[in-house]
Each structure stands twice: as structure tokens, then as C-alpha cells.
């Protein structure tokens, strides 16, 4: 493709060099003609090219002005027709509604910097302007922790609270330039909604999660007792059938949700 340039280590740039990962990502997102797609960090446009080929409209957010210049040269026609719109913006300050996106009416497909994975999951899921589908290319370990590990984590629960994550496939480091030190993986989050938060505020729920995972060596009861009365916590755990010696990582999302209702709802 036109417009190649040196990667910036400070931006965590690892550019895709083949169409294998882009095809897998677009398939995972079930892209169709007329879909609106938010792409974060398009770089040299290898993934952008595949999304556009599916007939989708792309809203691209890019922090590197060199990439914007390269995209303008490569996709002149698509930019002129309005199929591709490129915004110069920092993904860490991303608010989808700013770009005219509407809740539930767009998809996110992106090869994101490893160091932004956690924050971008949070920004795009814990918002009133959620996508209906999210497909990220992330560090393999992160995708496994979210979608494959038998033990839960703050990250896995933070994603599952809003949608259903699926590990799509592994992408070897040789598919990038420069190649990262570890392999990557495609993860899809589908069925995104806020239905778990009709009876509890997200900030309260996640505050409880952070308390529960506060000290990894301590049991859940001990961690929650740092803020709640120990007897109240013990009674709530018994009511939702959580063993008194359980750890935060052993508890499923649905049980966490029930426990949160017990501890945080007035009258319980």
C-alpha cells in the first residue's frame, strides 16, 4: 500500500502487513454493506482497506498525523465520497458520540496498542454510546484472560458485564511490522448492552469489584470487610451461596451482580 512510514514506539505502533488478520476481524464483526465502523489507530490502513471492501462506512480516529497523511493518499476516493472519515484525535480521550455515532448503531473494529487495551475496553463498553459489536486485536494473553481463563479477573468481569466475549483466533507476531515480542489474538465482544445495570450503578458495581480484588492473597470476605461491616458481608455471601472462604476470582459475573444488589441496594 502507499504511504508507509516508520513506526513510533511511543504510540505502541505495530502495523499489520497481511490481509489475514483484517479478514478474520471483519468476519468476526459480521460486517455488511452499510455498517458504520469505528476504527481506532488505522495506521497505514491495511485493516481500513478490508473494512471498506465490505461496503462499510469507516469513522477512523488516528493520533499520528503522518498516518492521516498516508490514509489521505491511499483512500482519496473513499474520503471524497464520505465512506471514510478520518479524525485526528487521541484514543485515550475517545467519546464515540463526538463523532456522530449512536448507541447500538455502530461496530468497533481495531488493531489497538497493547498499552491501551484495558482503557479502550472500558471507554467503549462503560458508556451510554455503546457499539453493538466490538472486535479488537490485542495481546494474546489479554484475550485469553478475558475469554478463556477459568478464573475471573477485574478485566474479564469488566468486559462480561456488558457483552459476551469470544476468542476468535491467534495472530502470530510475524503478521506485524515491527513484530511485537508476543503473539496477538482477535477477541470479539457481541450482544453489548447495559442490561446488567438497570438496578445498580456501574460505578458502584465496579467499586465493589475493585474492593473484592484489592488484595489477591486475601479471601473475598476479608477484602470487602475493609469497607463493609464484616457480618453484613458474611450474611450477604451466605444468602447468595458464596462460600465464606471464596476468593474474588472464583465468582461468576451473575453471582457478583447478585452480591452487589445485596450489599448496595437500599433496604438490603
MIDOSE-1310 file (N, C-alpha, C; in nm, 2 decimals, decimal comma, always signed):
residues 268
xxxx	+0,08/-0,12/+0,00/+0,00/+0,00/+0,00/+0,09/+0,13/+0,00; +0,03/+0,24/-0,04/+0,10/+0,36/-0,04/+0,12/+0,42/+0,10; +0,21/+0,51/+0,12/+0,21/+0,59/+0,24/+0,27/+0,51/+0,36; +0,37/+0,43/+0,34/+0,43/+0,36/+0,46/+0,52/+0,46/+0,53
xxxx	+0,54/+0,44/+0,66/+0,63/+0,53/+0,74/+0,68/+0,46/+0,86; +0,78/+0,51/+0,92/+0,84/+0,45/+1,04/+0,74/+0,45/+1,16; +0,74/+0,34/+1,23/+0,65/+0,33/+1,34/+0,71/+0,41/+1,46; +0,62/+0,46/+1,54/+0,66/+0,53/+1,66/+0,64/+0,44/+1,78
xxxx	+0,75/+0,41/+1,85/+0,74/+0,32/+1,97/+0,65/+0,38/+2,08; +0,66/+0,52/+2,09/+0,58/+0,58/+2,19/+0,43/+0,57/+2,18; +0,39/+0,54/+2,05/+0,24/+0,52/+2,03/+0,21/+0,37/+2,03; +0,30/+0,28/+2,05/+0,28/+0,14/+2,05/+0,24/+0,09/+1,92
xxxx	+0,30/+0,14/+1,81/+0,25/+0,11/+1,68/+0,32/-0,02/+1,63; +0,23/-0,12/+1,59/+0,27/-0,24/+1,52/+0,18/-0,26/+1,40; +0,22/-0,23/+1,28/+0,14/-0,22/+1,17/+0,11/-0,36/+1,11; -0,01/-0,39/+1,07/-0,04/-0,52/+1,00/+0,02/-0,52/+0,87
xxxx	+0,07/-0,64/+0,83/+0,14/-0,65/+0,70/+0,07/-0,74/+0,60; -0,03/-0,81/+0,65/-0,11/-0,91/+0,56/-0,25/-0,88/+0,58; -0,33/-0,94/+0,48/-0,48/-0,92/+0,50/-0,54/-1,04/+0,57; -0,47/-1,13/+0,63/-0,52/-1,24/+0,71/-0,60/-1,19/+0,83
xxxx	-0,53/-1,11/+0,91/-0,60/-1,06/+1,04/-0,71/-0,97/+1,00; -0,70/-0,88/+0,91/-0,82/-0,80/+0,88/-0,94/-0,87/+0,83; -0,92/-0,98/+0,75/-1,03/-1,06/+0,70/-1,10/-1,13/+0,82; -1,01/-1,19/+0,91/-1,07/-1,25/+1,03/-1,15/-1,16/+1,12
xxxx	-1,09/-1,04/+1,13/-1,16/-0,94/+1,22/-1,29/-0,89/+1,16; -1,29/-0,87/+1,03/-1,42/-0,83/+0,97/-1,52/-0,94/+0,97; -1,48/-1,06/+0,95/-1,57/-1,18/+0,96/-1,63/-1,18/+1,10; -1,54/-1,17/+1,20/-1,58/-1,17/+1,34/-1,69/-1,07/+1,38
xxxx	-1,67/-0,95/+1,31/-1,77/-0,84/+1,33/-1,89/-0,85/+1,24; -1,89/-0,96/+1,16/-2,00/-0,98/+1,06/-2,04/-0,85/+0,99; -1,93/-0,79/+0,93/-1,95/-0,66/+0,86/-2,03/-0,68/+0,74; -2,12/-0,58/+0,71/-2,21/-0,59/+0,59/-2,21/-0,45/+0,53
xxxx	-2,26/-0,44/+0,41/-2,28/-0,32/+0,34/-2,36/-0,22/+0,42; -2,31/-0,10/+0,44/-2,39/+0,00/+0,52/-2,36/+0,01/+0,67; -2,29/-0,09/+0,72/-2,25/-0,09/+0,86/-2,16/+0,04/+0,89; -2,18/+0,09/+1,00/-2,09/+0,21/+1,04/-1,98/+0,15/+1,14
xxxx	-1,86/+0,17/+1,11/-1,75/+0,11/+1,19/-1,66/+0,22/+1,24; -1,63/+0,21/+1,37/-1,53/+0,30/+1,43/-1,40/+0,22/+1,43; -1,30/+0,28/+1,37/-1,16/+0,21/+1,37/-1,07/+0,31/+1,45; -1,00/+0,25/+1,54/-0,91/+0,33/+1,63/-0,76/+0,29/+1,58
xxxx	-0,69/+0,40/+1,55/-0,55/+0,38/+1,51/-0,53/+0,30/+1,38; -0,59/+0,35/+1,27/-0,58/+0,28/+1,14/-0,43/+0,27/+1,09; -0,34/+0,35/+1,13/-0,20/+0,34/+1,09/-0,19/+0,35/+0,93; -0,13/+0,25/+0,87/-0,11/+0,25/+0,73/-0,24/+0,21/+0,65
xxxx	-0,34/+0,17/+0,72/-0,47/+0,14/+0,65/-0,49/+0,00/+0,60; -0,42/-0,10/+0,65/-0,44/-0,24/+0,60/-0,57/-0,29/+0,64; -0,61/-0,26/+0,77/-0,74/-0,30/+0,82/-0,85/-0,22/+0,76; -0,82/-0,09/+0,75/-0,92/+0,01/+0,69/-0,96/-0,04/+0,55
xxxx	-0,86/-0,09/+0,47/-0,89/-0,13/+0,33/-0,99/-0,25/+0,33; -0,98/-0,34/+0,42/-1,07/-0,46/+0,43/-1,21/-0,41/+0,47; -1,21/-0,32/+0,57/-1,34/-0,28/+0,62/-1,42/-0,21/+0,51; -1,35/-0,12/+0,43/-1,41/-0,05/+0,32/-1,45/-0,15/+0,21
xxxx	-1,38/-0,25/+0,19/-1,41/-0,35/+0,09/-1,54/-0,42/+0,12; -1,58/-0,43/+0,25/-1,70/-0,49/+0,29/-1,82/-0,40/+0,26; -1,79/-0,28/+0,22/-1,90/-0,18/+0,20/-1,95/-0,11/+0,32; -1,86/-0,11/+0,42/-1,90/-0,04/+0,55/-1,84/+0,10/+0,54
xxxx	-1,90/+0,19/+0,62/-1,86/+0,32/+0,64/-1,76/+0,33/+0,75; -1,65/+0,39/+0,74/-1,55/+0,39/+0,84/-1,53/+0,53/+0,90; -1,54/+0,54/+1,04/-1,50/+0,66/+1,11/-1,37/+0,62/+1,18; -1,26/+0,68/+1,13/-1,13/+0,64/+1,18/-1,08/+0,75/+1,27
xxxx	-1,02/+0,71/+1,39/-0,96/+0,80/+1,48/-0,81/+0,77/+1,49; -0,72/+0,87/+1,46/-0,58/+0,85/+1,45/-0,51/+0,96/+1,52; -0,41/+0,92/+1,60/-0,33/+1,02/+1,67/-0,21/+1,07/+1,60; -0,16/+0,99/+1,50/-0,04/+1,02/+1,43/-0,07/+1,09/+1,30
xxxx	-0,02/+1,22/+1,29/-0,05/+1,30/+1,17/+0,01/+1,24/+1,04; +0,12/+1,17/+1,06/+0,18/+1,10/+0,94/+0,09/+0,99/+0,88; +0,02/+0,92/+0,97/-0,08/+0,82/+0,93/-0,19/+0,89/+0,86; -0,24/+1,00/+0,91/-0,35/+1,07/+0,84/-0,31/+1,11/+0,70
xxxx	-0,19/+1,16/+0,68/-0,14/+1,19/+0,55/-0,14/+1,07/+0,46; -0,09/+0,96/+0,51/-0,08/+0,84/+0,43/-0,22/+0,79/+0,40; -0,31/+0,79/+0,49/-0,45/+0,75/+0,46/-0,51/+0,84/+0,36; -0,49/+0,97/+0,36/-0,54/+1,06/+0,26/-0,49/+1,03/+0,12
xxxx	-0,37/+0,98/+0,11/-0,31/+0,95/-0,02/-0,37/+0,81/-0,07; -0,38/+0,72/+0,02/-0,43/+0,58/-0,01/-0,58/+0,58/-0,05; -0,66/+0,65/+0,03/-0,80/+0,64/+0,02/-0,87/+0,77/-0,03; -0,81/+0,83/-0,13/-0,86/+0,96/-0,18/-1,01/+0,95/-0,22
xxxx	-1,04/+0,85/-0,29/-1,18/+0,83/-0,34/-1,28/+0,81/-0,23; -1,24/+0,72/-0,14/-1,33/+0,69/-0,03/-1,35/+0,81/+0,07; -1,25/+0,89/+0,08/-1,26/+1,01/+0,17/-1,35/+1,11/+0,09; -1,33/+1,12/-0,04/-1,41/+1,22/-0,12/-1,56/+1,18/-0,12
xxxx	-1,59/+1,05/-0,12/-1,73/+1,00/-0,12/-1,79/+1,00/+0,02; -1,71/+1,01/+0,12/-1,76/+1,01/+0,26/-1,77/+0,87/+0,32; -1,72/+0,77/+0,25/-1,72/+0,64/+0,30/-1,62/+0,62/+0,41; -1,51/+0,71/+0,41/-1,41/+0,71/+0,51/-1,39/+0,85/+0,56
xxxx	-1,41/+0,87/+0,69/-1,38/+1,00/+0,76/-1,27/+0,98/+0,86; -1,17/+1,06/+0,85/-1,05/+1,04/+0,94/-1,05/+1,16/+1,04; -1,04/+1,13/+1,17/-1,03/+1,24/+1,27/-0,90/+1,23/+1,34; -0,83/+1,34/+1,36/-0,71/+1,35/+1,44/-0,75/+1,36/+1,58
xxxx	-0,73/+1,25/+1,66/-0,77/+1,25/+1,80/-0,69/+1,15/+1,87; -0,68/+1,16/+2,01/-0,61/+1,07/+2,09/-0,72/+0,97/+2,14; -0,69/+0,84/+2,12/-0,79/+0,74/+2,16/-0,82/+0,74/+2,31; -0,72/+0,79/+2,39/-0,74/+0,79/+2,53/-0,85/+0,90/+2,58
xxxx	-0,88/+0,98/+2,48/-0,99/+1,08/+2,51/-1,10/+1,06/+2,41; -1,13/+0,94/+2,39/-1,23/+0,90/+2,29/-1,38/+0,90/+2,35; -1,46/+0,97/+2,29/-1,60/+0,98/+2,32/-1,68/+0,95/+2,19; -1,73/+0,83/+2,17/-1,79/+0,80/+2,04/-1,90/+0,90/+1,99
xxxx	-1,98/+0,95/+2,09/-2,09/+1,04/+2,05/-2,03/+1,17/+1,98; -1,91/+1,20/+2,00/-1,85/+1,32/+1,94/-1,84/+1,31/+1,79; -1,83/+1,18/+1,74/-1,82/+1,16/+1,60/-1,95/+1,13/+1,53; -2,06/+1,16/+1,60/-2,19/+1,14/+1,54/-2,24/+0,99/+1,55
xxxx	-2,17/+0,91/+1,63/-2,21/+0,77/+1,64/-2,33/+0,76/+1,75; -2,42/+0,67/+1,72/-2,53/+0,65/+1,81/-2,53/+0,51/+1,88; -2,57/+0,51/+2,00/-2,57/+0,38/+2,08/-2,64/+0,27/+2,00; -2,56/+0,16/+2,00/-2,62/+0,03/+1,94/-2,62/+0,03/+1,79
xxxx	-2,57/+0,14/+1,72/-2,58/+0,15/+1,58/-2,45/+0,16/+1,50; -2,35/+0,11/+1,58/-2,21/+0,11/+1,51/-2,13/-0,01/+1,57; -2,03/-0,05/+1,50/-1,94/-0,15/+1,54/-1,80/-0,09/+1,56; -1,72/-0,15/+1,64/-1,58/-0,11/+1,66/-1,49/-0,23/+1,61
xxxx	-1,40/-0,20/+1,51/-1,30/-0,30/+1,47/-1,17/-0,23/+1,47; -1,07/-0,28/+1,54/-0,95/-0,20/+1,56/-0,83/-0,29/+1,60; -0,71/-0,26/+1,55/-0,59/-0,31/+1,59/-0,53/-0,21/+1,69; -0,54/-0,23/+1,82/-0,51/-0,13/+1,91/-0,37/-0,15/+1,98
xxxx	-0,31/-0,04/+2,03/-0,18/-0,05/+2,10/-0,21/-0,14/+2,23; -0,11/-0,23/+2,26/-0,13/-0,31/+2,37/-0,16/-0,23/+2,50; -0,08/-0,12/+2,52/-0,09/-0,05/+2,64/-0,23/+0,02/+2,66; -0,31/+0,03/+2,56/-0,44/+0,09/+2,57/-0,55/-0,01/+2,58
xxxx	-0,52/-0,13/+2,58/-0,63/-0,24/+2,58/-0,73/-0,22/+2,69; -0,69/-0,22/+2,81/-0,78/-0,21/+2,92/-0,86/-0,08/+2,92; -0,80/+0,03/+2,89/-0,87/+0,16/+2,90/-0,97/+0,17/+2,78; -0,94/+0,11/+2,66/-1,03/+0,12/+2,55/-1,15/+0,03/+2,57
xxxx	-1,13/-0,09/+2,63/-1,24/-0,17/+2,66/-1,34/-0,10/+2,75; -1,29/-0,03/+2,85/-1,37/+0,04/+2,95/-1,44/+0,16/+2,88; -1,37/+0,24/+2,80/-1,42/+0,35/+2,74/-1,54/+0,32/+2,64; -1,52/+0,21/+2,57/-1,62/+0,18/+2,47/-1,74/+0,09/+2,52
xxxx	-1,72/+0,03/+2,64/-1,83/-0,06/+2,69/-1,90/+0,02/+2,80; -1,83/+0,09/+2,89/-1,90/+0,16/+3,00/-1,93/+0,30/+2,96; -2,02/+0,31/+2,86/-2,07/+0,44/+2,81/-2,21/+0,43/+2,77; -2,28/+0,54/+2,76/-2,41/+0,54/+2,71/-2,42/+0,52/+2,56
xxxx	-2,30/+0,55/+2,49/-2,30/+0,54/+2,35/-2,22/+0,41/+2,31; -2,27/+0,29/+2,35/-2,21/+0,17/+2,32/-2,22/+0,12/+2,18; -2,12/+0,05/+2,12/-2,13/-0,02/+2,00/-2,22/-0,14/+2,02; -2,27/-0,20/+1,91/-2,34/-0,33/+1,93/-2,24/-0,45/+1,92
xxxx	-2,12/-0,43/+1,86/-2,02/-0,53/+1,85/-1,88/-0,46/+1,86; -1,79/-0,53/+1,92/-1,65/-0,48/+1,93/-1,56/-0,59/+1,90; -1,46/-0,56/+1,81/-1,36/-0,66/+1,77/-1,23/-0,59/+1,78; -1,14/-0,64/+1,87/-1,01/-0,59/+1,90/-0,90/-0,69/+1,86
xxxx	-0,79/-0,64/+1,81/-0,67/-0,73/+1,80/-0,58/-0,68/+1,92; -0,56/-0,77/+2,01/-0,49/-0,74/+2,13/-0,38/-0,84/+2,16; -0,31/-0,82/+2,27/-0,21/-0,92/+2,31/-0,28/-1,05/+2,35; -0,22/-1,16/+2,30/-0,29/-1,29/+2,32/-0,32/-1,32/+2,47
xxxx	-0,23/-1,28/+2,56/-0,26/-1,31/+2,70/-0,38/-1,23/+2,75; -0,40/-1,11/+2,70/-0,52/-1,03/+2,74/-0,65/-1,10/+2,69; -0,65/-1,14/+2,56/-0,77/-1,21/+2,50/-0,80/-1,34/+2,58; -0,69/-1,41/+2,62/-0,72/-1,54/+2,69/-0,77/-1,51/+2,83
xxxx	-0,72/-1,41/+2,89/-0,77/-1,37/+3,03/-0,91/-1,33/+3,03; -0,96/-1,27/+2,92/-1,10/-1,22/+2,91/-1,19/-1,34/+2,88; -1,15/-1,42/+2,78/-1,25/-1,51/+2,71/-1,22/-1,66/+2,74; -1,11/-1,69/+2,80/-1,07/-1,84/+2,81/-1,04/-1,88/+2,95
xxxx	-0,99/-1,79/+3,03/-0,95/-1,84/+3,17/-1,07/-1,88/+3,25; -1,04/-1,99/+3,33/-1,15/-2,04/+3,42/-1,17/-1,95/+3,54; -1,06/-1,88/+3,58/-1,07/-1,79/+3,69/-1,10/-1,65/+3,63; -1,18/-1,57/+3,70/-1,22/-1,44/+3,66/-1,11/-1,34/+3,70
xxxx	-1,12/-1,22/+3,64/-1,03/-1,11/+3,68/-1,11/-0,98/+3,67; -1,05/-0,88/+3,72/-1,11/-0,75/+3,70/-1,14/-0,72/+3,56; -1,05/-0,75/+3,47/-1,07/-0,72/+3,33/-1,17/-0,81/+3,27; -1,17/-0,94/+3,29/-1,27/-1,03/+3,23/-1,41/-0,99/+3,28
xxxx	-1,43/-0,96/+3,41/-1,56/-0,92/+3,46/-1,61/-0,79/+3,40; -1,51/-0,70/+3,38/-1,55/-0,57/+3,33/-1,60/-0,57/+3,19; -1,55/-0,67/+3,11/-1,60/-0,69/+2,97/-1,73/-0,77/+2,97; -1,74/-0,88/+3,05/-1,85/-0,96/+3,06/-1,98/-0,89/+3,11
xxxx	-1,95/-0,79/+3,19/-2,06/-0,71/+3,25/-2,15/-0,64/+3,14; -2,08/-0,62/+3,02/-2,15/-0,55/+2,91/-2,18/-0,64/+2,78; -2,11/-0,75/+2,77/-2,13/-0,83/+2,65/-2,07/-0,97/+2,66; -2,08/-1,04/+2,55/-2,02/-1,18/+2,55/-1,89/-1,19/+2,48
xxxx	-1,78/-1,21/+2,54/-1,65/-1,21/+2,47/-1,62/-1,35/+2,41; -1,56/-1,35/+2,30/-1,52/-1,48/+2,23/-1,38/-1,46/+2,18; -1,30/-1,56/+2,20/-1,16/-1,57/+2,15/-1,17/-1,62/+2,01; -1,14/-1,54/+1,91/-1,16/-1,57/+1,77/-1,04/-1,66/+1,72
xxxx	-0,92/-1,60/+1,72/-0,80/-1,68/+1,67/-0,68/-1,60/+1,71; -0,57/-1,68/+1,71/-0,43/-1,63/+1,74/-0,37/-1,56/+1,61; -0,31/-1,45/+1,63/-0,24/-1,39/+1,52/-0,09/-1,38/+1,56; -0,01/-1,46/+1,49/+0,14/-1,46/+1,52/+0,21/-1,33/+1,50
xxxx	+0,31/-1,31/+1,57/+0,38/-1,18/+1,56/+0,44/-1,14/+1,42; +0,46/-1,25/+1,34/+0,51/-1,22/+1,20/+0,41/-1,15/+1,11; +0,29/-1,13/+1,16/+0,19/-1,05/+1,08/+0,20/-0,90/+1,09; +0,30/-0,86/+1,17/+0,32/-0,72/+1,20/+0,46/-0,67/+1,17
xxxx	+0,46/-0,54/+1,14/+0,59/-0,47/+1,14/+0,59/-0,34/+1,22; +0,68/-0,32/+1,31/+0,78/-0,42/+1,36/+0,71/-0,53/+1,43; +0,76/-0,66/+1,43/+0,69/-0,76/+1,51/+0,70/-0,74/+1,66; +0,58/-0,75/+1,72/+0,59/-0,74/+1,87/+0,66/-0,86/+1,93
xxxx	+0,69/-0,85/+2,06/+0,76/-0,95/+2,13/+0,67/-1,07/+2,16; +0,54/-1,06/+2,16/+0,45/-1,16/+2,19/+0,34/-1,18/+2,08; +0,27/-1,29/+2,08/+0,17/-1,31/+1,98/+0,04/-1,23/+2,02; -0,04/-1,21/+1,92/-0,17/-1,14/+1,94/-0,29/-1,23/+1,92
xxxx	-0,40/-1,18/+1,95/-0,53/-1,26/+1,92/-0,64/-1,16/+1,89; -0,74/-1,21/+1,82/-0,86/-1,14/+1,79/-0,96/-1,18/+1,89; -1,02/-1,08/+1,96/-1,13/-1,10/+2,05/-1,25/-1,02/+2,01; -1,37/-1,09/+2,01/-1,49/-1,02/+1,98/-1,58/-1,01/+2,10
xxxx	-1,65/-0,90/+2,12/-1,75/-0,88/+2,22/-1,88/-0,85/+2,15; -1,98/-0,94/+2,17/-2,11/-0,93/+2,10/-2,22/-0,91/+2,20; -2,33/-0,87/+2,15/-2,45/-0,86/+2,24/-2,43/-0,75/+2,34; -2,37/-0,65/+2,31/-2,33/-0,54/+2,40/-2,46/-0,47/+2,45
xxxx	-2,47/-0,45/+2,58/-2,58/-0,37/+2,63/-2,55/-0,33/+2,78; -2,64/-0,26/+2,84/-2,63/-0,21/+2,97/-2,74/-0,28/+3,06; -2,78/-0,40/+3,02/-2,90/-0,46/+3,09/-2,86/-0,50/+3,23; -2,73/-0,52/+3,26/-2,69/-0,56/+3,39/-2,70/-0,44/+3,49
xxxx	-2,72/-0,32/+3,44/-2,71/-0,21/+3,52/-2,85/-0,13/+3,53; -2,95/-0,20/+3,52/-3,08/-0,14/+3,54/-3,12/-0,12/+3,69; -3,05/-0,20/+3,77/-3,08/-0,19/+3,91/-2,96/-0,15/+4,00; -2,85/-0,12/+3,94/-2,73/-0,08/+4,01/-2,65/+0,01/+3,92
xxxx	-2,58/+0,11/+3,98/-2,50/+0,20/+3,91/-2,36/+0,13/+3,87; -2,32/+0,15/+3,75/-2,19/+0,09/+3,71/-2,08/+0,13/+3,80; -2,07/+0,25/+3,85/-1,96/+0,30/+3,93/-1,96/+0,22/+4,07; -2,08/+0,20/+4,12/-2,09/+0,12/+4,24/-2,05/-0,02/+4,23
xxxx	-2,09/-0,08/+4,12/-2,06/-0,22/+4,09/-1,91/-0,24/+4,07; -1,85/-0,15/+4,00/-1,70/-0,17/+3,97/-1,62/-0,13/+4,10; -1,67/-0,04/+4,18/-1,61/-0,01/+4,31/-1,60/-0,14/+4,39; -1,72/-0,21/+4,39/-1,72/-0,34/+4,47/-1,63/-0,44/+4,41
xxxx	-1,62/-0,45/+4,28/-1,52/-0,54/+4,22/-1,38/-0,51/+4,26; -1,35/-0,38/+4,25/-1,21/-0,34/+4,29/-1,18/-0,37/+4,44; -1,28/-0,36/+4,52/-1,26/-0,39/+4,66/-1,23/-0,54/+4,67; -1,32/-0,62/+4,60/-1,31/-0,77/+4,61/-1,17/-0,82/+4,56
xxxx	-1,12/-0,75/+4,46/-0,99/-0,80/+4,41/-0,87/-0,72/+4,47; -0,90/-0,64/+4,57/-0,80/-0,55/+4,63/-0,67/-0,61/+4,67; -0,68/-0,72/+4,75/-0,56/-0,79/+4,79/-0,57/-0,93/+4,75; -0,49/-0,97/+4,65/-0,51/-1,11/+4,59/-0,50/-1,22/+4,69
xxxx	-0,42/-1,21/+4,79/-0,40/-1,32/+4,88/-0,51/-1,33/+4,98; -0,59/-1,23/+4,99/-0,70/-1,23/+5,09/-0,82/-1,29/+5,03; -0,90/-1,35/+5,11/-1,03/-1,40/+5,07/-1,13/-1,28/+5,05; -1,24/-1,31/+4,97/-1,33/-1,21/+4,93/-1,39/-1,14/+5,06
xxxx	-1,43/-1,22/+5,16/-1,48/-1,16/+5,28/-1,39/-1,06/+5,35; -1,26/-1,09/+5,35/-1,17/-1,00/+5,42/-1,15/-0,88/+5,34; -1,15/-0,89/+5,20/-1,13/-0,77/+5,12/-1,25/-0,67/+5,13; -1,37/-0,73/+5,13/-1,49/-0,65/+5,13/-1,51/-0,59/+5,27
xxxx	-1,46/-0,66/+5,37/-1,47/-0,61/+5,51/-1,39/-0,49/+5,54; -1,30/-0,45/+5,44/-1,23/-0,33/+5,45/-1,32/-0,20/+5,44; -1,44/-0,22/+5,38/-1,53/-0,11/+5,37/-1,67/-0,14/+5,43; -1,71/-0,26/+5,42/-1,84/-0,30/+5,47/-1,83/-0,37/+5,61
xxxx	-1,93/-0,37/+5,69/-1,94/-0,45/+5,81/-1,92/-0,60/+5,78; -1,83/-0,66/+5,85/-1,79/-0,80/+5,82/-1,91/-0,89/+5,83; -1,99/-0,87/+5,93/-2,11/-0,96/+5,95/-2,21/-0,94/+5,84; -2,23/-0,81/+5,79/-2,32/-0,78/+5,68/-2,27/-0,85/+5,55
xxxx	-2,14/-0,85/+5,53/-2,08/-0,92/+5,41/-2,10/-1,07/+5,42; -2,07/-1,12/+5,54/-2,09/-1,27/+5,56/-2,23/-1,31/+5,53; -2,33/-1,23/+5,58/-2,47/-1,27/+5,56/-2,51/-1,26/+5,42; -2,46/-1,16/+5,35/-2,49/-1,14/+5,21/-2,43/-1,25/+5,12
xxxx	-2,31/-1,29/+5,16/-2,24/-1,40/+5,08/-2,32/-1,53/+5,11; -2,36/-1,55/+5,23/-2,44/-1,68/+5,26/-2,57/-1,68/+5,18; -2,64/-1,56/+5,17/-2,77/-1,55/+5,11/-2,75/-1,58/+4,96; -2,64/-1,55/+4,89/-2,63/-1,58/+4,75/-2,54/-1,70/+4,73
xxxx	-2,52/-1,78/+4,83/-2,45/-1,91/+4,83/-2,30/-1,89/+4,78; -2,23/-1,80/+4,83/-2,09/-1,79/+4,81/-2,02/-1,84/+4,93; -1,93/-1,94/+4,92/-1,86/-1,99/+5,04/-1,78/-1,88/+5,11; -1,78/-1,89/+5,24/-1,71/-1,79/+5,32/-1,56/-1,78/+5,29
xxxx	-1,50/-1,88/+5,23/-1,36/-1,88/+5,20/-1,33/-1,85/+5,06; -1,43/-1,81/+4,98/-1,41/-1,78/+4,84/-1,32/-1,66/+4,81; -1,26/-1,67/+4,70/-1,18/-1,55/+4,65/-1,25/-1,49/+4,53; -1,22/-1,36/+4,51/-1,29/-1,28/+4,41/-1,28/-1,35/+4,27
xxxx	-1,17/-1,42/+4,24/-1,15/-1,48/+4,11/-1,24/-1,60/+4,08; -1,30/-1,65/+4,19/-1,38/-1,77/+4,18/-1,53/-1,75/+4,16; -1,57/-1,62/+4,15/-1,71/-1,58/+4,15/-1,75/-1,54/+4,01; -1,86/-1,59/+3,96/-1,90/-1,56/+3,82/-1,97/-1,42/+3,82
xxxx	-1,99/-1,36/+3,70/-2,05/-1,23/+3,69/-2,18/-1,23/+3,75; -2,27/-1,33/+3,72/-2,41/-1,32/+3,77/-2,41/-1,32/+3,92; -2,32/-1,40/+3,98/-2,31/-1,40/+4,13/-2,26/-1,27/+4,19; -2,16/-1,21/+4,12/-2,11/-1,08/+4,16/-2,23/-0,98/+4,16
xxxx	-2,31/-0,99/+4,05/-2,42/-0,90/+4,04/-2,52/-0,91/+4,15; -2,55/-1,03/+4,18/-2,65/-1,06/+4,29/-2,59/-1,01/+4,42; -2,46/-1,04/+4,45/-2,40/-0,99/+4,57/-2,40/-0,84/+4,58; -2,38/-0,77/+4,47/-2,38/-0,63/+4,46/-2,52/-0,57/+4,50
xxxx	-2,62/-0,64/+4,45/-2,76/-0,59/+4,49/-2,78/-0,61/+4,64; -2,73/-0,72/+4,69/-2,75/-0,74/+4,84/-2,68/-0,63/+4,92; -2,56/-0,60/+4,88/-2,48/-0,51/+4,96/-2,50/-0,36/+4,93; -2,55/-0,33/+4,81/-2,55/-0,19/+4,77/-2,69/-0,13/+4,76
xxxx	-2,79/-0,22/+4,74/-2,93/-0,16/+4,73/-2,99/-0,12/+4,86; -3,06/-0,01/+4,86/-3,13/+0,03/+4,99/-3,23/-0,08/+5,04; -3,23/-0,10/+5,16/-3,32/-0,19/+5,22/-3,27/-0,34/+5,23; -3,16/-0,36/+5,17/-3,10/-0,50/+5,18/-2,99/-0,50/+5,28
